[in-house]
Amino acid sequence: MRQNATQNLDPKQQRAIELLIQGKNISVVANEIGMSRSTVHRWKSYDPIFIAELNQLKASMWEAQQEKIASARISALDAVVEMLV
């Protein structure tokens, strides 16, 4: 996580974001960090710093995946061209 954003999040919020990024649902996240579902839901829905950090990490992951796909596409096309030649 980005240093300046995480300074405004407590360790439980930071861990909640990590778990949400991994695809865990709110119930699992709440259980793992020892908080109620309603607290995690409130962070996810109404806490602007939490929301911004979660969205930033999602966007970063999306961008990284798009780069991997683009690279794989180029490699695949090169392999097809090599087979045809």
C-alpha positions in Angstrom: 0.0 0.0 0.0 1.1 3.6 -0.5 2.9 5.0 2.5 1.0 8.3 2.8 -2.4 6.6 2.6 -1.6 3.9 5.0 -0.5 6.4 7.6 -4.2 7.3 7.8 -5.4 3.7 8.1 -5.0 1.6 11.2 -3.5 -1.9 10.9 -6.9 -3.5 10.9 -8.1 -1.3 8.1 -4.8 -2.1 6.2 -5.4 -5.8 6.7 -9.0 -5.5 5.6 -7.9 -3.9 2.4 -5.4 -6.7 1.8 -8.1 -9.3 2.3 -10.7 -7.5 0.2 -8.1 -7.3 -2.7 -7.7 -11.0 -2.4 -11.4 -11.4 -3.0 -12.5 -12.2 0.5 -16.0 -11.2 1.4 -16.9 -8.8 4.2 -17.8 -11.6 6.6 -14.5 -13.4 6.2 -12.6 -10.1 6.4 -14.5 -9.1 9.6 -13.8 -12.5 11.2 -10.1 -12.4 10.3 -9.5 -8.9 11.7 -11.7 -9.3 14.7 -14.2 -6.6 13.8 -17.9 -6.7 13.1 -19.3 -7.0 9.6 -21.0 -3.6 10.0 -17.7 -2.0 10.7 -16.0 -3.4 7.6 -19.1 -2.5 5.6 -19.0 1.1 7.0 -15.3 1.4 6.1 -15.9 0.0 2.6 -19.0 2.2 2.0 -18.4 5.4 3.8 -14.8 5.9 4.8 -13.2 8.1 2.1 -9.6 7.2 2.9 -10.4 3.5 3.1 -12.3 3.7 -0.2 -9.6 5.6 -1.9 -6.9 3.2 -0.9 -9.0 0.2 -1.9 -9.8 1.7 -5.2 -6.2 2.7 -5.9 -5.0 -0.8 -5.2 -7.7 -2.3 -7.4 -6.7 0.0 -10.2 -3.1 -0.9 -9.8 -3.9 -4.6 -9.9 -6.1 -4.1 -13.0 -3.3 -2.2 -14.7 -0.7 -4.9 -13.9 -3.1 -7.6 -15.2 -3.7 -5.6 -18.4 0.1 -5.4 -19.0 0.5 -9.1 -18.4 -2.3 -9.8 -20.9 -0.8 -7.5 -23.5 2.6 -9.2 -23.1 1.1 -12.7 -23.4 -0.8 -11.6 -26.5 2.4 -10.5 -28.1 4.2 -13.7 -27.2 1.3 -15.8 -28.5 1.2 -13.9 -31.8 4.9 -14.3 -32.2 4.6 -18.0 -31.7 1.8 -18.3 -34.3 3.9 -16.3 -36.8 6.9 -18.5 -36.1 4.7 -21.6 -36.8 3.4 -20.2 -40.1 6.8 -19.2 -41.4 
